[in-house]
Amino acid sequence: MSTSQKNHQASLPIRSADLPARKFRGMIGVGGIGAGVFFAVRGNTTIGREESRGGRFLDRRDCCKLHIISHYVKVLSDPEFEVIPIGKVGDDDTGRKLLQEMAEVGLDLRYIEVSPGDSTLFSFCFIYPDGSGGNLTTDDSACSKVNSSFVRRAESEFQRLSGHGIALAAPEVPMEARQTLLDFGTQYGLFRAASFTSEEIRLALELGMLNYVDLLAINRDEALRLADIHNNTETTRIVQLAVERVKSVNPRILVTVTAGAEGSWLWTGESYLHLPAMKVQPVSTAGAGDAHLAGMLVGIAEGMGLAEAHRLGVVVAGLSVTSPHTINKNINRELVSRTLGQLA
């Protein structure tokens, strides 16, 4: 028996029924597929426009959002659960390596295309000694070529999973591609999940995209942009104001907000649930929000209640930050099940 088969045999928690009973068979998602590096900058002062500054590369590997979420959903779900990412990589070594890694965990790569003449999405993440930082990401990569017509090629998969699938719209591809995916998710009755960057979230609201979302996953900064308030506001209040803003256009939406060490919040449609972050020694928090969303989606696909799915998201996120890389390849069903048992 293979290691992956053993991992899949581990059972996740008992299901509850505050979501409509539904047998989910798969997830179709669109978003960024790429890689990146981390660079530790010397000194905490902000780098100037014409400044030259020393530093060192860190032994950390960055992956992009669709890859991170798809990876965790696949390795933590029932082995029969399909995960179908839609996207593009460049015709380069980075793209080929990513495709190999995605194939190794069993992702369905029929709708991942190698884009001739384009490079794979790449980010350069810089970190100051105090832990703050930022990143520079290519905006002319293969991911920028993922458009509405490209997503339409997968319509038969939405139809096949009609009423029994999850549609995921993740950042790092054009908004039009994500809108098409959400349209198909709506047309064929899939559970629709989405996330947006801080720069995109207000635009998504203005374009009406949140009307086509069942679960919105955002972090504290994205909630702050939605709430349109000052950064020194208490996080609980930021969450409440952001949810109120979203509910004004979509009263039935579910919202999860991650806030690092402060934990995470879930709006269930009726009440707020808050869970503290797992007590672990973090190595890198990059990708934790994507891991949290993946855990939530696995819980929903497994038929858990919202509170249980939220708890699963917290565990996956907590385990993810114990790795220096944005995908912690040590996470599997057995580890998650054992961790949940220890927290009970």
Buried (B, 14 or more C-beta within 10 A) or exposed (E): EEEBEEBBEBEBBEBEEEBEEBEBBBBBBBBBBBBBBBBBBEEEEEBEEEEEEEBEEBEBBBBBBBBBBBBBBBBBBEEEBBBBBBBBBBBBEBBBEBBEBBEEBBBBBEBBBBBEEBBBBBBBBBBBEEEEBEBEBBEEBBBBBBBBEBBBEBEEBBEBBEEBBBBBBBBBBBBBBBBBBBBBBBBBBBBBBBBBBBEBBBEBBEEEBBEBBBBBBBBBBBBBBBBEBEEEEEBBEBBBBBBEBBBEBBEEBBBBBBBBEBBBBBBBBEEBBBBEBBEEEBBBBBBBBBBBBBBBBBBBBBBBBBBBBBBBBBBBBBBBBBBBBBBBEEBBBBBBBEBBEEEE
